[in-house]
Amino acid sequence: MTLTRRASLGAALSAALAAPALLRSPAAHAAEAKVLKISHQFPGGSADSGDFRDRLVRRFATAVEQKTNGSLKFEIYPGSSLMKTVAQFSALRRGALDLSLYPLAYAGGELPEVNIGLMPSLVSTYEQGMAWKTAEVGKQLSALLDAKGVKILTWIWQAGGIASRAGAVTAPDDVKGLKFRGGSREMDLMLKQAGGIISSVPSNEIYPAMQTGSLDAAVTSSTSLISFRLEEIAKNVTSGRKGSFWFMFEPLLMSKNVFDALTPDQQAAITEAGTAQEPFALQAAKADDEELATVYGKAGVKVSDMSAADLEKWRAIARDTAWKDFAARNAACANLLKLAEAVG
């Protein structure tokens, strides 16, 4: 039978449309890369420049892609562009978000035990904070998060400084009457006892709050004090380079549901890549403590440091307020605090 020209063209078109489906076998489908989303609140950049926390997740993503021969790929969403800052922890627990570099104490309203990661005057050096990982406090904190659906991939600690539109803040008496941002329930308790008026905002909202006058001073990591350009509006800054009452745990976290769904080889690649970023994070955090003083000094902001006597005064207030309140919340909190105090 002779086909009409129209029929011939139709048959050819049908064959062309069907060809891709025929060529893509089930094995080809299985080989397609799985794309994971990483969210964080910090300014975006590149693997070589910008906020080191954004650089870290990009380095991590590249390492995992290489280790898995491209079976895992990543999309990175800085500046809370994928979802709001605080909501990221809950999203991880539900499996609605794959990974986040997250200030753990932000989840304190949902899981009070995690406020141990921003307990004033509890951690006084980077070495002490990193020692938690293999100490009993770190093991129990990791187990607690695992049970809640979240895995720690990279241990990151950061010292903090204080940007102020008013006078320098080094000793507790300097806080009186200032509208102050601490960053956690426990930090706020200590600052309130010192005479501060507490204002709770995420670190990425400090700039507009200080700009409008709804905030006089804020303590946050050295890196955030640089990345959020607070030297443009501050008159004084207190560096954490010689000591700070503010050390925050900001780990790279992953949804346990998402992690458990991966192949053993993919899980191993993610675990190895996460651990491999810890030396970079430690070096970068320390470097930013020094860079903070340089950046603010060049902008004409007065730079101050806390003395050993200042730090001891803060510790005394913290023990009587923040530590006491945290330990009273439940048995798990009390136990974590006891274990953390044992890490010298």
N, C-alpha and C positions, 0 to 999 in steps of 0.2 A: 504494500500500500504506500502511496506517495504522500509525504507530509507536506502540508502547506507551509509557506514561509513563516507565517505567524506561529504555527505550532512548533516549527523547528527552533525558532528563537525562544519560545517559552520553555522548551525542553532544555535548551542550552543554559538558560538562566536558572532554571530549577537545579540543574546539575552543579552550576557554579555556587549557588547558595548552599547546597548540601555539602560541597567539598570540605569546607572548614570543619564541619561537624564530624565528617568521616575521618579526617586526618587527626583530630584530637581524640586520642584513645583515652580510656580510663586512667592509664598510667601517666599520660600527659597531664590530665587534670590533677592527679595526686602530686605531681611535681611542681605545681604552681606555688609560688611563694605565699606564705602567710604574712599578712601585714599587721603589725602591732602598733598601737598608738601610745606615745609618751607625752604626758601633760605636765607642765609645771608653771609656776607663777612668775618666773624671773624673765628678764629681758632676753630676747633672742640674739644670736650672733652666728658664729661659725665654730668649727672644731679648733680653730687657731686663735680666735679673738673673741672678746666679750666676757660676760659673766661666766666664771668658771663652772658653775652648775649647769648652765646650758651647754658649755663645751664638753662637760663630762658625759652628758647623755648622748651627745653626738659621737663622741669617742666610743662609748659603750655600744651604740647602734652599729657603728662601722665594724667593731670587733666581732659582734655576734653575726653579722651578715657574712663576714669572712669565714668564721668558724663553722657556719652552717651551709657554706657554699651557696648562699643566697636563698635558702629555703625559708629564712626569716628575714623580713624587712621591716622598716620602722618609719612612721610618720611622727614628727616632733612638733608639739604645739606649745610654744613659749607664751609668757605673758597671760596665762589663764585664758587663752584664746579658744580652747576647746570647751572648758567648763569652769565655773567659778572655783576659786582657790580652795576654800574649806570643803566643798562638796567632793573633792577628788578622792578623799579617803573612803567615804561611803561608797563611791562608785567602784573603787578597787575591790571592796568587800563583796559587792554584788556581781563582779565580773563585767560591769558596764564600762570600765576603763582598764586598760592593760597594765600600764606602768605610770608612776609619777615620782618625781623627785620632790619630796614633801616634808615641810617642817612638822615633825610628828606631833608636837604639842597642839597643833591646830585641831587635832582630832580629840582633844581632851573632853569636849562636851559630849562626845559619843562614847568615848572609852577613857575614863578618868586616869587609868593606870599609865597611859602614854605621856602624861604631863611630867613624868620622871625625866623626859628628854629635854625639858627646859626648867629645871629646878634651880632657883637662884643659889649661887655659891656652893652648889654640890660638886660640880666639876670645875676645877681651877686650872687645868692644863690640857692640851691636846692629848698628851700621852695617857693621862688618866682616863679621858673619854674613850680613846681607842682600846684601852685595856678592858673595857666593859665587854667587848665582843666575845672574848674567850673566858671571861669571869662568869660567875653564877648569875649575876644580875643580867648580863647580856643573853645568856642561855634562856633564862626565864622570860625575858622581854620578847625574845624571838618566838618562843613557844606560845606565848599569849597572843601575839599577832598572827601566827600560823592558825591558831584555833579560831581567830576572827576573820580568816580569809585573806590575810596579807602576808607576803614574804619580804624580808629584808635582803636586798641584793648587794648594796654598797653602804658601808658604814661611813658617815660623813659628820664630822663635828665642826662647828664654827664658833669662834669667839665673837663677841659683840662689842659695839661702841655706842655712844650716845650723841645724837645730834640735837642741838638745842637752839631755839630762836631767842632764848633768854640767856642767863648766865651759864658758866661751866658747871657741869654736874660730875663731881667725883665722890663726894661724901654724902651720906644720907641727908644731912641738913640742907643740901643744895636743891633737894626735890620739893621742898615745901611750897605749896601754892601753884605748882606747875601742872598743866594738863598733860598727862604723861601716858605714853603707850609702852606697855611691858611685853606683851606677846603671849602671855599664858595666865591662867588663873593664879598660879603660885607667884609668878613674877609680879603680877598686879597687887597681890596681897602684901608683899614686901614693900613695894613702892607706896601703896596707900598708907601703910604704917609709918613710913618716912614722911608723910604729909602730902603726897601727890594726889592729884585728881585724875582718876583713871579713865582712859579712853581706849576702847578696844577696836583696832582696825588691823587688817592684814598688812604686811610690810609694803606690798605694792600700792597701798592707798595712803601711805604716810605723807608723800609729797603734797597732794592736794589738801590734806588735812592741816598740814603745817602752813601751807600757802594761804589758806583761808583764816587761819588763826584758831581753828577748833582744836589744835594740838600745839603745845609749846615745845615738847621734847619727846624723843622716841629712842628706845634702845632696840637695835636689831643687829644682824651680823655685819661685819666689816664689809663684806662683799655687797650686801644690799645697800649699805650706806653709800658705796661708790656707784653701783649700777643705777640706783634711783636718783642720782644727781642731787642729793640733799645739800651738797655744798653751795648750791645756788641760793638757798634760802636760810641756811643755818648761820648763826653767829659764833657758836662754840661747838666743838666736838671733843668727846672723850674717847681716846683710842683704847683698844683692848690689847695692844702689843706688850704691855708690862703687867697684864692681869686684868681680869674682868669678873664680875659676878654673873655674867651672862654667857653661857656656853649652850648652844642649841644643837640637838641631834636632828639632822636633815638627811635622812637616808634616801637612796633610790629604792623604791618599793614596787612590788609586782602583785597583781591579783593572783591568789593561790589557785583559783578556779582556772584561770588562763594558763598558768604555769603547769598545772597537773594535766592539762589537755595536750601538752606538747610531747614529742617523742623524747626518749631518754637522752639521745644525742643533743637535741635542742636544749633540753633542760641543763645539761652539763655545760654547753656553750654559754648560756645565760649566766649560770652560777660563776663560771670561771671569769667571764668578762666583767661581771659586777665586782668581784673581789679584786681584780687587776686594776680597777680605777681608784682604789683606796689610797695608794701612795701619792697619786696625782692630786686627789682631793686634799690630803693633808698638807702637801707642799703649797698648793694654791691658796688654801685658807690662811696659812701663816704669812704668805707673801702679801695677801690683801690686808692683813693687820698693819703691816708696814706701809703699804701703798695708801691706805686711808689717810694717814698723817700727811703724806706727801700731797695727795690730791686736795685735801682741805686747806693745807697750808698755802698752796699756790693760789687758791681761791680767796685768800685773805681771811679765812676762818681761824680763830684761835684754837690751838690743839693742846689738850691736857691729857694726863695719864693718872690712873689710880695708884695710890701708894699702898704698901702692905698694910698700913694702919687703916686706910679707907676700906680695903677689902675685908679686914677683920670686923669692922663696924657693920658692914653689909651682911656678913655671915651671921653675926649675932642676931640681927633682925630677922633674917631668913629662917634661922632655926626656930625662932619663937612664933613665927607666923606661917610661912609657906610650908616648911617641913612638917610642922605640927598639924596643919590643916590637911595636907596630903595623906599623912599616915592615918588620920582619923576617918578617911573616906571609906576604906574597906581593908580587909586583911591582906589582899594582894598588893595594894599600895604600900601598906606598912612594911611588908616583906621586901618589896623592891627597894624602898628607901634604905632599909637596913643593909641589904646586899650592896647597894651603891656606896654607902658610907664606908664599907669594908675595902673598897678599891682605892688604894693610896695613889 
